[in-house]
Amino acid sequence: MSIANLPTAYLTIAEVAAALRLSKMTVYRMVRAGTLAADRFGKSYRVPESAVEEYIRASGSPAADESPGRQA
């Protein structure tokens, strides 16, 4: 296994909830349902930053389509 395949950053459930403006319980439900990828470290979950970005893109959110440097 190469180190290039490892995610660059992990977020806690609380950080994901704040970023997505959801409750922590909703994020836990998403992880358990498989909607949001996460890894378990001991008794806690950690969500790869890339999984959060992928979830936002897949949700079809208008905010996901707009980037700061992009002009219409």
PDB file of N, CA, C and O in Angstrom:
ATOM      1  N   MET A   1       0.844  -1.174   0.000  1.00  0.00           N
ATOM      2  CA  MET A   1       0.000   0.000   0.000  1.00  0.00           C
ATOM      3  C   MET A   1       0.891   1.240   0.000  1.00  0.00           C
ATOM      4  O   MET A   1       1.820   1.357   0.800  1.00  0.00           O
ATOM      5  N   SER A   2       0.594   2.145  -0.900  1.00  0.00           N
ATOM      6  CA  SER A   2       1.412   3.349  -0.993  1.00  0.00           C
ATOM      7  C   SER A   2       0.801   4.482  -0.179  1.00  0.00           C
ATOM      8  O   SER A   2      -0.416   4.545  -0.009  1.00  0.00           O
ATOM      9  N   ILE A   3       1.631   5.360   0.314  1.00  0.00           N
ATOM     10  CA  ILE A   3       1.160   6.480   1.127  1.00  0.00           C
ATOM     11  C   ILE A   3       0.363   7.484   0.285  1.00  0.00           C
ATOM     12  O   ILE A   3      -0.408   8.272   0.833  1.00  0.00           O
ATOM     13  N   ALA A   4       0.539   7.461  -1.023  1.00  0.00           N
ATOM     14  CA  ALA A   4      -0.188   8.376  -1.910  1.00  0.00           C
ATOM     15  C   ALA A   4      -1.678   8.072  -1.922  1.00  0.00           C
ATOM     16  O   ALA A   4      -2.478   8.946  -2.258  1.00  0.00           O
ATOM     17  N   ASN A   5      -2.071   6.849  -1.562  1.00  0.00           N
ATOM     18  CA  ASN A   5      -3.477   6.470  -1.561  1.00  0.00           C
ATOM     19  C   ASN A   5      -4.205   6.854  -0.277  1.00  0.00           C
ATOM     20  O   ASN A   5      -5.426   6.719  -0.196  1.00  0.00           O
ATOM     21  N   LEU A   6      -3.480   7.324   0.713  1.00  0.00           N
ATOM     22  CA  LEU A   6      -4.096   7.673   1.979  1.00  0.00           C
ATOM     23  C   LEU A   6      -4.722   9.067   1.915  1.00  0.00           C
ATOM     24  O   LEU A   6      -4.179   9.957   1.260  1.00  0.00           O
ATOM     25  N   PRO A   7      -5.863   9.266   2.591  1.00  0.00           N
ATOM     26  CA  PRO A   7      -6.472  10.595   2.613  1.00  0.00           C
ATOM     27  C   PRO A   7      -5.562  11.594   3.319  1.00  0.00           C
ATOM     28  O   PRO A   7      -4.799  11.229   4.214  1.00  0.00           O
ATOM     29  N   THR A   8      -5.650  12.839   2.914  1.00  0.00           N
ATOM     30  CA  THR A   8      -4.759  13.838   3.477  1.00  0.00           C
ATOM     31  C   THR A   8      -5.220  14.323   4.842  1.00  0.00           C
ATOM     32  O   THR A   8      -4.396  14.692   5.679  1.00  0.00           O
ATOM     33  N   ALA A   9      -6.513  14.326   5.074  1.00  0.00           N
ATOM     34  CA  ALA A   9      -7.002  14.858   6.352  1.00  0.00           C
ATOM     35  C   ALA A   9      -8.273  14.131   6.772  1.00  0.00           C
ATOM     36  O   ALA A   9      -9.098  13.750   5.941  1.00  0.00           O
ATOM     37  N   TYR A  10      -8.408  13.952   8.062  1.00  0.00           N
ATOM     38  CA  TYR A  10      -9.622  13.378   8.627  1.00  0.00           C
ATOM     39  C   TYR A  10     -10.324  14.440   9.456  1.00  0.00           C
ATOM     40  O   TYR A  10      -9.681  15.269  10.100  1.00  0.00           O
ATOM     41  N   LEU A  11     -11.652  14.405   9.432  1.00  0.00           N
ATOM     42  CA  LEU A  11     -12.464  15.322  10.228  1.00  0.00           C
ATOM     43  C   LEU A  11     -13.245  14.527  11.264  1.00  0.00           C
ATOM     44  O   LEU A  11     -13.604  13.373  11.032  1.00  0.00           O
ATOM     45  N   THR A  12     -13.503  15.145  12.393  1.00  0.00           N
ATOM     46  CA  THR A  12     -14.345  14.512  13.399  1.00  0.00           C
ATOM     47  C   THR A  12     -15.799  14.657  12.978  1.00  0.00           C
ATOM     48  O   THR A  12     -16.118  15.432  12.077  1.00  0.00           O
ATOM     49  N   ILE A  13     -16.666  13.921  13.624  1.00  0.00           N
ATOM     50  CA  ILE A  13     -18.102  14.019  13.349  1.00  0.00           C
ATOM     51  C   ILE A  13     -18.583  15.446  13.626  1.00  0.00           C
ATOM     52  O   ILE A  13     -19.395  15.983  12.873  1.00  0.00           O
ATOM     53  N   ALA A  14     -18.094  16.051  14.688  1.00  0.00           N
ATOM     54  CA  ALA A  14     -18.493  17.418  15.034  1.00  0.00           C
ATOM     55  C   ALA A  14     -18.053  18.410  13.955  1.00  0.00           C
ATOM     56  O   ALA A  14     -18.798  19.332  13.621  1.00  0.00           O
ATOM     57  N   GLU A  15     -16.857  18.228  13.415  1.00  0.00           N
ATOM     58  CA  GLU A  15     -16.369  19.118  12.354  1.00  0.00           C
ATOM     59  C   GLU A  15     -17.190  18.961  11.080  1.00  0.00           C
ATOM     60  O   GLU A  15     -17.491  19.946  10.405  1.00  0.00           O
ATOM     61  N   VAL A  16     -17.551  17.720  10.751  1.00  0.00           N
ATOM     62  CA  VAL A  16     -18.382  17.478   9.568  1.00  0.00           C
ATOM     63  C   VAL A  16     -19.758  18.102   9.764  1.00  0.00           C
ATOM     64  O   VAL A  16     -20.295  18.734   8.854  1.00  0.00           O
ATOM     65  N   ALA A  17     -20.323  17.924  10.949  1.00  0.00           N
ATOM     66  CA  ALA A  17     -21.640  18.490  11.241  1.00  0.00           C
ATOM     67  C   ALA A  17     -21.623  20.013  11.097  1.00  0.00           C
ATOM     68  O   ALA A  17     -22.555  20.595  10.544  1.00  0.00           O
ATOM     69  N   ALA A  18     -20.589  20.642  11.582  1.00  0.00           N
ATOM     70  CA  ALA A  18     -20.478  22.099  11.474  1.00  0.00           C
ATOM     71  C   ALA A  18     -20.314  22.523  10.021  1.00  0.00           C
ATOM     72  O   ALA A  18     -20.919  23.505   9.590  1.00  0.00           O
ATOM     73  N   ALA A  19     -19.508  21.798   9.266  1.00  0.00           N
ATOM     74  CA  ALA A  19     -19.258  22.146   7.868  1.00  0.00           C
ATOM     75  C   ALA A  19     -20.508  21.993   7.015  1.00  0.00           C
ATOM     76  O   ALA A  19     -20.748  22.795   6.113  1.00  0.00           O
ATOM     77  N   LEU A  20     -21.312  20.960   7.297  1.00  0.00           N
ATOM     78  CA  LEU A  20     -22.518  20.705   6.517  1.00  0.00           C
ATOM     79  C   LEU A  20     -23.769  21.341   7.122  1.00  0.00           C
ATOM     80  O   LEU A  20     -24.862  21.261   6.560  1.00  0.00           O
ATOM     81  N   ARG A  21     -23.580  21.972   8.276  1.00  0.00           N
ATOM     82  CA  ARG A  21     -24.693  22.593   9.017  1.00  0.00           C
ATOM     83  C   ARG A  21     -25.787  21.574   9.329  1.00  0.00           C
ATOM     84  O   ARG A  21     -26.972  21.796   9.080  1.00  0.00           O
ATOM     85  N   LEU A  22     -25.340  20.452   9.882  1.00  0.00           N
ATOM     86  CA  LEU A  22     -26.225  19.374  10.308  1.00  0.00           C
ATOM     87  C   LEU A  22     -25.943  19.067  11.770  1.00  0.00           C
ATOM     88  O   LEU A  22     -24.944  19.520  12.330  1.00  0.00           O
ATOM     89  N   SER A  23     -26.828  18.299  12.377  1.00  0.00           N
ATOM     90  CA  SER A  23     -26.554  17.872  13.745  1.00  0.00           C
ATOM     91  C   SER A  23     -25.586  16.697  13.711  1.00  0.00           C
ATOM     92  O   SER A  23     -25.457  16.008  12.699  1.00  0.00           O
ATOM     93  N   LYS A  24     -24.913  16.481  14.830  1.00  0.00           N
ATOM     94  CA  LYS A  24     -23.978  15.355  14.914  1.00  0.00           C
ATOM     95  C   LYS A  24     -24.726  14.036  14.722  1.00  0.00           C
ATOM     96  O   LYS A  24     -24.206  13.112  14.098  1.00  0.00           O
ATOM     97  N   MET A  25     -25.948  13.947  15.258  1.00  0.00           N
ATOM     98  CA  MET A  25     -26.725  12.714  15.127  1.00  0.00           C
ATOM     99  C   MET A  25     -27.038  12.414  13.662  1.00  0.00           C
ATOM    100  O   MET A  25     -27.023  11.253  13.252  1.00  0.00           O
ATOM    101  N   THR A  26     -27.321  13.445  12.876  1.00  0.00           N
ATOM    102  CA  THR A  26     -27.584  13.253  11.452  1.00  0.00           C
ATOM    103  C   THR A  26     -26.340  12.722  10.750  1.00  0.00           C
ATOM    104  O   THR A  26     -26.441  11.838   9.899  1.00  0.00           O
ATOM    105  N   VAL A  27     -25.178  13.247  11.095  1.00  0.00           N
ATOM    106  CA  VAL A  27     -23.928  12.779  10.493  1.00  0.00           C
ATOM    107  C   VAL A  27     -23.680  11.325  10.892  1.00  0.00           C
ATOM    108  O   VAL A  27     -23.274  10.524  10.049  1.00  0.00           O
ATOM    109  N   TYR A  28     -23.912  10.965  12.152  1.00  0.00           N
ATOM    110  CA  TYR A  28     -23.768   9.569  12.577  1.00  0.00           C
ATOM    111  C   TYR A  28     -24.694   8.667  11.767  1.00  0.00           C
ATOM    112  O   TYR A  28     -24.293   7.580  11.353  1.00  0.00           O
ATOM    113  N   ARG A  29     -25.939   9.113  11.537  1.00  0.00           N
ATOM    114  CA  ARG A  29     -26.888   8.316  10.753  1.00  0.00           C
ATOM    115  C   ARG A  29     -26.400   8.142   9.316  1.00  0.00           C
ATOM    116  O   ARG A  29     -26.533   7.064   8.737  1.00  0.00           O
ATOM    117  N   MET A  30     -25.835   9.204   8.744  1.00  0.00           N
ATOM    118  CA  MET A  30     -25.310   9.132   7.383  1.00  0.00           C
ATOM    119  C   MET A  30     -24.156   8.133   7.300  1.00  0.00           C
ATOM    120  O   MET A  30     -24.057   7.375   6.335  1.00  0.00           O
ATOM    121  N   VAL A  31     -23.291   8.134   8.303  1.00  0.00           N
ATOM    122  CA  VAL A  31     -22.158   7.205   8.338  1.00  0.00           C
ATOM    123  C   VAL A  31     -22.669   5.772   8.451  1.00  0.00           C
ATOM    124  O   VAL A  31     -22.220   4.892   7.718  1.00  0.00           O
ATOM    125  N   ARG A  32     -23.592   5.540   9.354  1.00  0.00           N
ATOM    126  CA  ARG A  32     -24.115   4.178   9.558  1.00  0.00           C
ATOM    127  C   ARG A  32     -24.876   3.671   8.333  1.00  0.00           C
ATOM    128  O   ARG A  32     -24.861   2.475   8.042  1.00  0.00           O
ATOM    129  N   ALA A  33     -25.546   4.589   7.609  1.00  0.00           N
ATOM    130  CA  ALA A  33     -26.306   4.208   6.417  1.00  0.00           C
ATOM    131  C   ALA A  33     -25.401   4.024   5.204  1.00  0.00           C
ATOM    132  O   ALA A  33     -25.827   3.469   4.191  1.00  0.00           O
ATOM    133  N   GLY A  34     -24.162   4.484   5.299  1.00  0.00           N
ATOM    134  CA  GLY A  34     -23.237   4.366   4.186  1.00  0.00           C
ATOM    135  C   GLY A  34     -23.310   5.537   3.217  1.00  0.00           C
ATOM    136  O   GLY A  34     -22.668   5.510   2.167  1.00  0.00           O
ATOM    137  N   THR A  35     -24.082   6.564   3.553  1.00  0.00           N
ATOM    138  CA  THR A  35     -24.197   7.752   2.716  1.00  0.00           C
ATOM    139  C   THR A  35     -22.923   8.567   2.745  1.00  0.00           C
ATOM    140  O   THR A  35     -22.578   9.227   1.764  1.00  0.00           O
ATOM    141  N   LEU A  36     -22.224   8.525   3.862  1.00  0.00           N
ATOM    142  CA  LEU A  36     -20.982   9.269   4.047  1.00  0.00           C
ATOM    143  C   LEU A  36     -19.912   8.288   4.513  1.00  0.00           C
ATOM    144  O   LEU A  36     -20.073   7.618   5.533  1.00  0.00           O
ATOM    145  N   ALA A  37     -18.823   8.213   3.759  1.00  0.00           N
ATOM    146  CA  ALA A  37     -17.746   7.282   4.102  1.00  0.00           C
ATOM    147  C   ALA A  37     -17.024   7.746   5.362  1.00  0.00           C
ATOM    148  O   ALA A  37     -16.790   8.940   5.553  1.00  0.00           O
ATOM    149  N   ALA A  38     -16.676   6.793   6.216  1.00  0.00           N
ATOM    150  CA  ALA A  38     -15.943   7.110   7.442  1.00  0.00           C
ATOM    151  C   ALA A  38     -15.140   5.891   7.875  1.00  0.00           C
ATOM    152  O   ALA A  38     -15.466   4.756   7.527  1.00  0.00           O
ATOM    153  N   ASP A  39     -14.100   6.144   8.628  1.00  0.00           N
ATOM    154  CA  ASP A  39     -13.281   5.085   9.210  1.00  0.00           C
ATOM    155  C   ASP A  39     -13.427   5.152  10.721  1.00  0.00           C
ATOM    156  O   ASP A  39     -13.592   6.223  11.305  1.00  0.00           O
ATOM    157  N   ARG A  40     -13.363   3.996  11.326  1.00  0.00           N
ATOM    158  CA  ARG A  40     -13.494   3.946  12.781  1.00  0.00           C
ATOM    159  C   ARG A  40     -12.114   3.776  13.398  1.00  0.00           C
ATOM    160  O   ARG A  40     -11.369   2.861  13.050  1.00  0.00           O
ATOM    161  N   PHE A  41     -11.790   4.671  14.317  1.00  0.00           N
ATOM    162  CA  PHE A  41     -10.539   4.618  15.066  1.00  0.00           C
ATOM    163  C   PHE A  41     -10.918   4.422  16.525  1.00  0.00           C
ATOM    164  O   PHE A  41     -11.359   5.362  17.186  1.00  0.00           O
ATOM    165  N   GLY A  42     -10.749   3.219  17.023  1.00  0.00           N
ATOM    166  CA  GLY A  42     -11.168   2.938  18.390  1.00  0.00           C
ATOM    167  C   GLY A  42     -12.683   3.036  18.488  1.00  0.00           C
ATOM    168  O   GLY A  42     -13.404   2.316  17.797  1.00  0.00           O
ATOM    169  N   LYS A  43     -13.160   3.923  19.341  1.00  0.00           N
ATOM    170  CA  LYS A  43     -14.598   4.090  19.521  1.00  0.00           C
ATOM    171  C   LYS A  43     -15.162   5.287  18.758  1.00  0.00           C
ATOM    172  O   LYS A  43     -16.355   5.575  18.853  1.00  0.00           O
ATOM    173  N   SER A  44     -14.322   5.977  18.010  1.00  0.00           N
ATOM    174  CA  SER A  44     -14.806   7.176  17.315  1.00  0.00           C
ATOM    175  C   SER A  44     -14.649   7.039  15.801  1.00  0.00           C
ATOM    176  O   SER A  44     -13.822   6.272  15.308  1.00  0.00           O
ATOM    177  N   TYR A  45     -15.456   7.795  15.092  1.00  0.00           N
ATOM    178  CA  TYR A  45     -15.400   7.824  13.640  1.00  0.00           C
ATOM    179  C   TYR A  45     -14.606   9.035  13.189  1.00  0.00           C
ATOM    180  O   TYR A  45     -14.616  10.084  13.833  1.00  0.00           O
ATOM    181  N   ARG A  46     -13.914   8.867  12.063  1.00  0.00           N
ATOM    182  CA  ARG A  46     -13.237   9.977  11.403  1.00  0.00           C
ATOM    183  C   ARG A  46     -13.635   9.920   9.937  1.00  0.00           C
ATOM    184  O   ARG A  46     -13.653   8.855   9.321  1.00  0.00           O
ATOM    185  N   VAL A  47     -13.953  11.086   9.392  1.00  0.00           N
ATOM    186  CA  VAL A  47     -14.421  11.177   8.016  1.00  0.00           C
ATOM    187  C   VAL A  47     -13.333  11.814   7.170  1.00  0.00           C
ATOM    188  O   VAL A  47     -12.864  12.906   7.492  1.00  0.00           O
ATOM    189  N   PRO A  48     -12.920  11.152   6.090  1.00  0.00           N
ATOM    190  CA  PRO A  48     -11.923  11.772   5.214  1.00  0.00           C
ATOM    191  C   PRO A  48     -12.493  13.054   4.595  1.00  0.00           C
ATOM    192  O   PRO A  48     -13.660  13.102   4.206  1.00  0.00           O
ATOM    193  N   GLU A  49     -11.669  14.066   4.512  1.00  0.00           N
ATOM    194  CA  GLU A  49     -12.098  15.342   3.937  1.00  0.00           C
ATOM    195  C   GLU A  49     -12.618  15.134   2.511  1.00  0.00           C
ATOM    196  O   GLU A  49     -13.572  15.792   2.094  1.00  0.00           O
ATOM    197  N   SER A  50     -12.002  14.237   1.782  1.00  0.00           N
ATOM    198  CA  SER A  50     -12.434  13.969   0.413  1.00  0.00           C
ATOM    199  C   SER A  50     -13.845  13.386   0.362  1.00  0.00           C
ATOM    200  O   SER A  50     -14.571  13.625  -0.604  1.00  0.00           O
ATOM    201  N   ALA A  51     -14.250  12.622   1.388  1.00  0.00           N
ATOM    202  CA  ALA A  51     -15.598  12.060   1.430  1.00  0.00           C
ATOM    203  C   ALA A  51     -16.639  13.158   1.615  1.00  0.00           C
ATOM    204  O   ALA A  51     -17.730  13.084   1.050  1.00  0.00           O
ATOM    205  N   VAL A  52     -16.305  14.172   2.402  1.00  0.00           N
ATOM    206  CA  VAL A  52     -17.217  15.296   2.603  1.00  0.00           C
ATOM    207  C   VAL A  52     -17.364  16.070   1.295  1.00  0.00           C
ATOM    208  O   VAL A  52     -18.473  16.437   0.908  1.00  0.00           O
ATOM    209  N   GLU A  53     -16.242  16.316   0.617  1.00  0.00           N
ATOM    210  CA  GLU A  53     -16.288  17.024  -0.663  1.00  0.00           C
ATOM    211  C   GLU A  53     -17.097  16.242  -1.691  1.00  0.00           C
ATOM    212  O   GLU A  53     -17.871  16.826  -2.449  1.00  0.00           O
ATOM    213  N   GLU A  54     -16.919  14.924  -1.719  1.00  0.00           N
ATOM    214  CA  GLU A  54     -17.666  14.076  -2.645  1.00  0.00           C
ATOM    215  C   GLU A  54     -19.163  14.115  -2.332  1.00  0.00           C
ATOM    216  O   GLU A  54     -19.987  14.179  -3.244  1.00  0.00           O
ATOM    217  N   TYR A  55     -19.510  14.077  -1.055  1.00  0.00           N
ATOM    218  CA  TYR A  55     -20.908  14.134  -0.654  1.00  0.00           C
ATOM    219  C   TYR A  55     -21.548  15.451  -1.102  1.00  0.00           C
ATOM    220  O   TYR A  55     -22.681  15.463  -1.585  1.00  0.00           O
ATOM    221  N   ILE A  56     -20.823  16.553  -0.941  1.00  0.00           N
ATOM    222  CA  ILE A  56     -21.351  17.859  -1.342  1.00  0.00           C
ATOM    223  C   ILE A  56     -21.563  17.896  -2.856  1.00  0.00           C
ATOM    224  O   ILE A  56     -22.593  18.381  -3.325  1.00  0.00           O
ATOM    225  N   ARG A  57     -20.596  17.386  -3.621  1.00  0.00           N
ATOM    226  CA  ARG A  57     -20.750  17.350  -5.085  1.00  0.00           C
ATOM    227  C   ARG A  57     -21.931  16.493  -5.491  1.00  0.00           C
ATOM    228  O   ARG A  57     -22.704  16.877  -6.368  1.00  0.00           O
ATOM    229  N   ALA A  58     -22.079  15.334  -4.863  1.00  0.00           N
ATOM    230  CA  ALA A  58     -23.146  14.401  -5.211  1.00  0.00           C
ATOM    231  C   ALA A  58     -24.524  14.912  -4.810  1.00  0.00           C
ATOM    232  O   ALA A  58     -25.532  14.509  -5.391  1.00  0.00           O
ATOM    233  N   SER A  59     -24.569  15.791  -3.827  1.00  0.00           N
ATOM    234  CA  SER A  59     -25.868  16.289  -3.361  1.00  0.00           C
ATOM    235  C   SER A  59     -26.506  17.249  -4.348  1.00  0.00           C
ATOM    236  O   SER A  59     -27.700  17.534  -4.261  1.00  0.00           O
ATOM    237  N   GLY A  60     -25.703  17.755  -5.300  1.00  0.00           N
ATOM    238  CA  GLY A  60     -26.247  18.667  -6.287  1.00  0.00           C
ATOM    239  C   GLY A  60     -26.495  20.054  -5.747  1.00  0.00           C
ATOM    240  O   GLY A  60     -27.285  20.814  -6.308  1.00  0.00           O
ATOM    241  N   SER A  61     -25.831  20.383  -4.671  1.00  0.00           N
ATOM    242  CA  SER A  61     -25.978  21.697  -4.057  1.00  0.00           C
ATOM    243  C   SER A  61     -25.456  22.781  -4.995  1.00  0.00           C
ATOM    244  O   SER A  61     -24.377  22.620  -5.566  1.00  0.00           O
ATOM    245  N   PRO A  62     -26.198  23.893  -5.173  1.00  0.00           N
ATOM    246  CA  PRO A  62     -25.709  24.981  -6.010  1.00  0.00           C
ATOM    247  C   PRO A  62     -24.370  25.538  -5.521  1.00  0.00           C
ATOM    248  O   PRO A  62     -23.552  25.984  -6.326  1.00  0.00           O
ATOM    249  N   ALA A  63     -24.148  25.514  -4.225  1.00  0.00           N
ATOM    250  CA  ALA A  63     -22.896  26.018  -3.663  1.00  0.00           C
ATOM    251  C   ALA A  63     -21.726  25.156  -4.118  1.00  0.00           C
ATOM    252  O   ALA A  63     -20.600  25.646  -4.206  1.00  0.00           O
ATOM    253  N   ALA A  64     -21.969  23.887  -4.407  1.00  0.00           N
ATOM    254  CA  ALA A  64     -20.901  22.997  -4.853  1.00  0.00           C
ATOM    255  C   ALA A  64     -20.471  23.333  -6.279  1.00  0.00           C
ATOM    256  O   ALA A  64     -19.334  23.066  -6.666  1.00  0.00           O
ATOM    257  N   ASP A  65     -21.376  23.917  -7.057  1.00  0.00           N
ATOM    258  CA  ASP A  65     -21.071  24.264  -8.445  1.00  0.00           C
ATOM    259  C   ASP A  65     -20.326  25.575  -8.576  1.00  0.00           C
ATOM    260  O   ASP A  65     -19.706  25.834  -9.607  1.00  0.00           O
ATOM    261  N   GLU A  66     -20.377  26.403  -7.553  1.00  0.00           N
ATOM    262  CA  GLU A  66     -19.737  27.703  -7.604  1.00  0.00           C
ATOM    263  C   GLU A  66     -18.407  27.646  -6.858  1.00  0.00           C
ATOM    264  O   GLU A  66     -18.345  27.192  -5.716  1.00  0.00           O
ATOM    265  N   SER A  67     -17.374  28.099  -7.499  1.00  0.00           N
ATOM    266  CA  SER A  67     -16.100  28.196  -6.823  1.00  0.00           C
ATOM    267  C   SER A  67     -15.687  29.667  -6.815  1.00  0.00           C
ATOM    268  O   SER A  67     -16.109  30.420  -7.693  1.00  0.00           O
ATOM    269  N   PRO A  68     -14.879  30.094  -5.853  1.00  0.00           N
ATOM    270  CA  PRO A  68     -14.538  31.508  -5.727  1.00  0.00           C
ATOM    271  C   PRO A  68     -13.932  32.111  -6.981  1.00  0.00           C
ATOM    272  O   PRO A  68     -14.171  33.284  -7.269  1.00  0.00           O
ATOM    273  N   GLY A  69     -13.154  31.346  -7.735  1.00  0.00           N
ATOM    274  CA  GLY A  69     -12.492  31.892  -8.907  1.00  0.00           C
ATOM    275  C   GLY A  69     -13.303  31.756 -10.189  1.00  0.00           C
ATOM    276  O   GLY A  69     -12.866  32.209 -11.247  1.00  0.00           O
ATOM    277  N   ARG A  70     -14.446  31.156 -10.110  1.00  0.00           N
ATOM    278  CA  ARG A  70     -15.249  30.875 -11.295  1.00  0.00           C
ATOM    279  C   ARG A  70     -16.264  31.968 -11.538  1.00  0.00           C
ATOM    280  O   ARG A  70     -16.974  32.380 -10.621  1.00  0.00           O
ATOM    281  N   GLN A  71     -16.335  32.441 -12.776  1.00  0.00           N
ATOM    282  CA  GLN A  71     -17.301  33.472 -13.124  1.00  0.00           C
ATOM    283  C   GLN A  71     -18.208  32.968 -14.223  1.00  0.00           C
ATOM    284  O   GLN A  71     -17.783  32.205 -15.091  1.00  0.00           O
ATOM    285  N   ALA A  72     -19.476  33.400 -14.186  1.00  0.00           N
ATOM    286  CA  ALA A  72     -20.456  32.949 -15.175  1.00  0.00           C
ATOM    287  C   ALA A  72     -20.429  33.807 -16.416  1.00  0.00           C
ATOM    288  O   ALA A  72     -21.193  33.565 -17.351  1.00  0.00           O
TER     289      ALA A  72
END
